[in-house]
């Protein structure tokens, strides 16, 4: 089992962009820098060789609460009664999962096609982070 936490706001995968210059058509990945930063923070937890067995990956994304979730005045440090626990806005959970899977591809596992079970959750907390747990699928 490999488990680690990457501090900071969870990132979602941005779509590849296509451009044309004259007769040349190319593509670039706007998430490339974000993925390399994520991987750099996760590298100390990498396995000796990339995993190739069927894997189960659990991704927990914790977002900072918006100011509107808190009360005002002397109770500004307290949450409102109706403040949600789950993050239901953007970014979408599937794009958060794609970002993590692509960032760790080739280093933590041979190819992300070996991931058989992928669980993604989005919630709120005092400190933003992305927590990743990798286990062999049973």
ROTI-493118 format. One record per residue: x, y, z of N, C-alpha, C in turn. Coordinates in steps of 0.1 Angstrom, whole numbers, plus 2048, in hexadecimal, padded with zeros to 3 digits. Each point is the difference from the previous one (the first is absolute). Layout:
% ROTI-493118
XYZXYZXYZ...
% end
This chain:
% ROTI-493118
8087F48007F880C80080980C8007FC80A7F880780D7FF7F680B80380380880A7F780B80480880D8027FB80B7FA80780C8027F680C7FE80480C8057F880C7FF80880B7F97FA8067F780680B7F97F980D8048078098077F980D8047FD8097F57F68088027FC80A7F67F27FD7FA7FB8097F97F37FF7F98007F47F77F67F78008007F57F67FE8067F28077FA7F68008057F37F87F67F77FA8057F67F97F87F68088007F37FD7F67F88077FF7F37F98097F68088087FA7FB8097F58017F97F37F78037F78007FA7F380C8047F88067F77F880B8037F77FB80A7F68098097FC7FC80B7F68077FD7F37F98037F58067FE7F380280E7FA80B8027F980380D7FA8057FD7F27FF80B7F88057FF7F280980C7FD80B7FD7FA80980B7FB8047FC7F27F98077F68037FD7F27FA7F27FD8097F87FB7FC7F27FD8027F680B80680580B8027F880C7F580080A7FC7F48047F67FF80A8067F880C7FF80580C8067FA80B7F680080C8057F980B7F880080C80980380C7FB80580B80780280C7F77FD80C8067FD80B7F97FC80C80180C80A7F580780280080C8098027FB80F7FE7F48038027FB80E80E7FA8038098017F680D7FA80180880580C80180D80280780680C7FA7FB80D7F28018017FA7FC80C8027F18038007F77F68037F280280E7FE8048098077FB80E7FE80480280580F7F980A80480180580E7FA7F68097F57FA7FC7F97F68088097F48028067FB7F48097F580180C80280880680C80080C8038087FD7FF80E7F48048057FC7FF80E7FD7F18047FD7F87F67FC7F280380C7F67FE80B8057FA80B7F77FD8067F880B80080680C8077F980C7F87F48037F47FE7FB7F77F48048007F67F48078037F57FF7F77F58067F28037FA7F67F98067F280280D7FF7F88087F680380D7FE7FA7FE7FE7F17F67F87FC7FD7FE7F27F18037FE7FC8057F57F28037FE7F87F48017F48018077F77F58027F97FC7F37FE7F37FE7F97FB7F47F47F78037FE7FD80D7F57F78047F38098007F47F98017F480780180080980D7FC80D7FE80180980B7F38068047FF80380D7F480880580680D8057FB80C7FB80580D8037F480880780380580B7F780980780580E8017F980A7FB80480E8007F680880880580680B7F880980880580E7FE7F78097FB80380E7FD7F980980B8088088067FB80980A80280E7FC7F58087FF80180D7FB7FE80A80C80580C7FF7FE80A80B7F28057FF7FA80380B7F280580180080E7FB7F58037F87FE80E7FC7FC80980C80280C7FF7FD80A80B7F17FF8037F77FD7F67F28008037FB7F48098097F78037FC7F580980180480E80780B80380280480E7F680B8047FE80180D7F880A80680780E7FF7FA80A80580680E80080280580E80780B80180280680D8097F88097FC80080D8097F980A7FF7F17FE7F77FB7F87FF7F27FE8057FC7F28098097FA8057FD7F38087F47FF8057FA80A8087F48007F77F38007F38028027F77F58017F97FE7F27FD7F37FD7F97FD7F47F18038017FA8047F57F18018017FA7F28017F38008057FA7F38027FE7F97F37FD8077F67FE7F97F380C7FE7F780C80280580C7FE7F88027F27FC8027FD7F38017F27FC80D7FA8048007F380080D7F98038067FB7F47F87FE7F58067FB7F380180B7F780A8007F780380A7F67F87FB7F37F68077FC7F87FC7F58028087F380980A8018028097F580C7FB7F78048097F780C7FC7F880C80180880A7F97FD8027F77F57F97F28027FD7FA7F57F97F38008097F58067FA7F78078087F58068087F87F67FA7FD7F48077F87F680C8077FB80080E7FE80C8077FC80B80180B7FC80080C8097FF80B8077F28007F97F67FD8067F28008097FF7F47FC8057F48087FF7F480D80880280080B80780C80880380A7F78087FB7FA80B8097F88098057F47F87F87F97F98047F47F980A8047F57FE80A7F980A8057F580D8048077FF80780B80C8058068097F58057FA7F58058087F58068037F57F67FB8017F48017F67F580F7FE7FC8047F480080E7FD7FC80A80080C7FC80680B80980080C7FA7F780B7F48018037F97F880A7FB7F37FA7FB8017F47FB7F47F98048017F18017F47FA8057FF7F27F78097F77F37FE8017F68077F87F38018097F980B7FE7F48018097F57F77FC8027F87F57F67F67FC8007F580B80A7FE8088007F580A7F780480D7FB80C8007F780480B7F27FB7FD7FC7F68097F37F97FF7F580780880480680B7F680780980680E8037F880A7FD80480D8037F580780880380580C7F680680980580F8027F78097FD80480E8027F580780980580880A7F780780880480F8017F780980180280E8017F980680C8088068097FA80680C80780D8047FC80580B80580D8058087FD80D80A8088028087FF80C80880D80380780080B80780C80480C8037F78067F57FB80C8017F87FE7F87F38038067F47FE7F87F480B7F67FD7FC7F57FB80A7F57FD7F97F67F78097F77FA7FB7F57F88077F48077F87F68048057F48067FE7F47F780B7F97FD8007F47F78037F48077F87F57FF8037F38058007F67F580B7F87FF8017F67F58017F38067F87F67FD8007F38057FE7F67F48057F48027FD7F57F67F17FD8007FA7FF7F57F27FD7FF7FE7F18037F67FD8087FD7F38047F57FA7F8
% end
